[in-house]
Amino acid sequence: IYVLVEFKKTTGHKEFVVYLFSKTADLHLKFPVRKEGWVRLTVHNSQVLVLRMSSVDVYDTDGLFVRSFGEGTLKDPWDITAANDGRVMVVEWDDSCVYIFSEDGDYLDKFKPRGRYYPRIAAFHRPSEHVVIAGEKGKKEEPVVFVEIFTKDGEFVRSTQIHEERIDCITGMTVTRDGRIAVLLYLIGKITERKICKVLVI
């Protein structure tokens, strides 16, 4: 189990650390991420891929930095996932695209989600080799959660829309081996305006 944790230092800077736990939740290893910035992570085979503001940093499972890729191509990346064959898929929020890189970090292609929404998060379903993209549209006027499924080559498979009131943002998603999709939302409370969490299972 790999967990990416953000720490706020007394100086105001942020530090990101990857924790590796066993299946019984015992801490096996931890290592710092090289630089601060908006980050997500995914794991494929013996590589830990950490998405930063404009690139992907690759570490081995002992926490040693291996290489970086995506600079000059990625501008506003938001999330990352990896396919069975090692392809890396990065969701870009600004231009609403999904960029595909090879396992070695070479740019291969990109594709756009079909719905008119801001893609936020990605997950890969290994048995079907499908990538799942989720995002939201119209936080106040027309609050809708979009979930779209594509092949690993970017070909559209199917989609669904879920109307949900008072969406603030989508913060996470996963896909189980049997194909269920769980999307984690932040909602704004009706009375207190405080953010509350909700999980949609599709």
C-alpha positions in Angstrom: 0.0 0.0 0.0 1.5 3.3 -1.1 0.3 6.5 0.5 1.4 10.0 -0.4 1.3 12.5 2.5 1.6 16.2 2.5 3.3 17.9 5.5 3.3 21.7 6.2 6.5 23.0 7.7 6.7 25.8 10.1 8.5 27.8 7.4 5.3 27.6 5.3 6.8 25.2 2.7 5.2 21.8 2.0 6.9 18.5 2.1 5.6 15.3 0.4 6.5 11.9 1.7 5.6 8.4 0.2 4.8 5.8 2.8 4.9 2.1 1.9 2.8 -0.2 4.1 2.4 -4.0 4.0 -1.0 -5.7 3.6 -1.3 -5.8 7.4 -0.6 -2.0 7.6 2.9 -2.3 8.9 5.2 0.5 7.8 7.8 -0.9 5.5 9.5 2.2 4.1 9.1 5.9 3.6 10.9 8.4 1.3 10.5 12.1 0.4 9.5 13.4 -3.0 12.1 15.6 -4.5 10.2 18.8 -4.9 7.0 20.5 -3.6 4.0 21.0 -5.8 0.7 19.5 -6.7 1.3 15.8 -6.6 -0.5 12.4 -7.1 1.0 9.0 -7.4 0.4 5.6 -9.1 2.4 2.4 -8.9 3.3 0.0 -11.7 5.5 -3.0 -11.3 8.7 -1.8 -9.6 8.1 1.9 -10.3 6.5 4.6 -8.2 5.2 7.4 -10.5 4.7 10.8 -8.8 2.9 13.5 -10.7 4.1 17.0 -10.1 3.2 20.5 -11.5 4.7 19.9 -15.0 6.3 16.4 -15.0 6.3 12.9 -13.8 9.0 11.7 -11.4 9.9 8.0 -11.3 11.2 6.3 -8.2 12.1 2.7 -7.6 10.4 0.8 -4.8 13.3 1.7 -2.4 12.6 5.4 -2.9 15.6 6.1 -5.2 14.9 8.7 -7.9 15.2 7.2 -11.4 14.2 9.8 -14.0 11.6 12.5 -14.9 9.5 12.9 -18.0 6.7 15.0 -19.4 8.4 18.5 -19.1 7.4 20.7 -22.0 4.3 18.5 -22.7 2.4 18.7 -19.5 1.1 22.1 -18.4 -1.6 21.6 -15.8 -1.6 17.9 -14.9 -4.2 16.8 -12.3 -4.0 13.0 -12.0 -2.1 10.0 -13.2 -2.6 6.2 -13.7 -0.8 3.4 -15.4 -2.0 0.6 -17.7 -1.0 -3.1 -17.7 1.6 -2.6 -20.4 3.3 0.3 -18.5 1.7 3.1 -20.4 1.3 6.2 -18.2 -1.9 8.3 -18.6 -2.0 11.9 -17.2 -5.2 13.9 -17.0 -4.7 17.6 -17.9 -7.2 19.9 -16.3 -6.6 23.1 -18.4 -7.0 21.6 -21.9 -9.3 18.7 -20.8 -7.0 16.1 -22.3 -5.5 12.8 -21.3 -1.9 12.4 -22.3 -0.4 8.9 -23.0 3.3 8.2 -22.4 5.2 5.0 -22.8 6.7 3.1 -19.9 10.0 4.9 -20.7 8.3 8.3 -20.6 8.1 8.9 -24.4 5.0 10.9 -25.5 2.7 8.7 -27.5 -0.7 10.3 -28.0 -3.5 12.2 -26.3 -7.3 12.1 -26.3 -10.2 14.2 -25.1 -13.1 13.2 -22.9 -16.4 13.4 -24.8 -18.5 15.2 -22.3 -18.2 19.0 -21.6 -16.7 18.9 -18.2 -13.4 19.3 -16.4 -11.6 15.9 -16.0 -10.2 15.5 -12.6 -9.2 12.0 -11.8 -8.2 8.7 -13.5 -8.1 5.0 -12.6 -7.2 1.9 -14.6 -9.3 -1.3 -14.6 -6.7 -4.0 -15.2 -9.0 -7.0 -16.2 -10.6 -5.0 -19.0 -7.7 -2.7 -19.7 -10.0 0.3 -19.6 -9.1 3.7 -18.2 -11.9 5.5 -16.3 -12.0 9.3 -16.2 -14.2 11.3 -13.8 -14.9 15.0 -13.6 -17.5 17.6 -12.7 -19.4 20.4 -14.4 -21.5 23.3 -13.1 -20.9 23.3 -9.4 -23.8 25.6 -8.8 -26.0 25.9 -11.9 -26.0 22.3 -13.1 -24.0 20.0 -10.7 -23.2 16.8 -12.6 -20.5 14.1 -12.1 -19.3 12.7 -15.4 -17.7 9.2 -15.5 -16.4 8.0 -18.9 -14.6 4.8 -19.9 -12.0 4.5 -22.6 -9.7 1.8 -23.9 -6.0 2.3 -23.1 -5.6 3.7 -26.7 -8.2 6.4 -26.0 -11.2 4.9 -27.8 -14.5 5.8 -26.1 -16.4 2.9 -24.6 -19.3 4.3 -22.5 -20.2 7.0 -20.0 -22.7 7.9 -17.3 -23.8 11.1 -15.6 -24.8 11.5 -12.0 -26.6 14.6 -10.7 -25.3 15.6 -7.3 -26.1 18.8 -5.4 -23.5 21.2 -4.1 -20.3 19.6 -5.5 -17.1 21.3 -4.5 -14.7 18.9 -6.2 -13.8 15.3 -6.9 -10.8 14.2 -4.9 -10.3 10.5 -5.6 -11.4 7.4 -7.5 -10.7 3.7 -7.7 -11.9 0.8 -9.7 -12.3 -2.7 -8.1 -11.3 -5.8 -10.0 -15.0 -6.7 -10.6 -15.5 -3.3 -12.3 -17.2 -1.2 -9.6 -16.2 2.5 -9.7 -15.9 4.5 -6.4 -15.7 8.3 -6.7 -14.8 10.4 -3.7 -16.5 13.9 -3.6 -16.3 16.9 -1.5 -19.7 18.5 -1.1 -20.6 21.8 0.5 -23.0 21.4 3.4 -26.5 22.9 3.0 -26.6 24.5 6.4 -23.0 25.2 7.7 -21.3 25.5 4.3 -18.6 23.1 5.7 -17.2 20.6 3.3 -18.4 17.0 3.7 -17.2 13.8 2.0 -19.3 11.4 0.0 -18.5 8.3 -2.0 -20.4 7.4 -5.1 -20.3 3.7 -6.1 -21.2 2.9 -9.7 
